[in-house]
């Protein structure tokens, strides 16, 4: 039960990060940096939560894990594929397609 809960909670945290990251990038494209910075801070705190969720899983012994591991099969189940897809989406989204040195960014830097 622990593994299933940790796995699903992790997937929800990843979906939230993807949602926030997509919105933050849209704000940056519109040159609206204040909300983007708040969203990035939320992503940072979400990552902290995600890591702490995995800490709970570390209490599971190898014997406990191996007791149900064979039931999962050789390939990941649908939920695992969703997590992998979510990680891939997060990774693809955070890969900058714009230069941090665009005129919009430089104009905000000068104001600071």
Secondary structure as GFF3:
##gff-version 3
##sequence-region A 1 112
A	DSSP	alpha_helix	2	29	.	.	.	ID=ss1
A	DSSP	alpha_helix	33	57	.	.	.	ID=ss2
A	DSSP	alpha_helix	62	72	.	.	.	ID=ss3
A	DSSP	alpha_helix	78	94	.	.	.	ID=ss4
A	DSSP	alpha_helix	103	111	.	.	.	ID=ss5
###
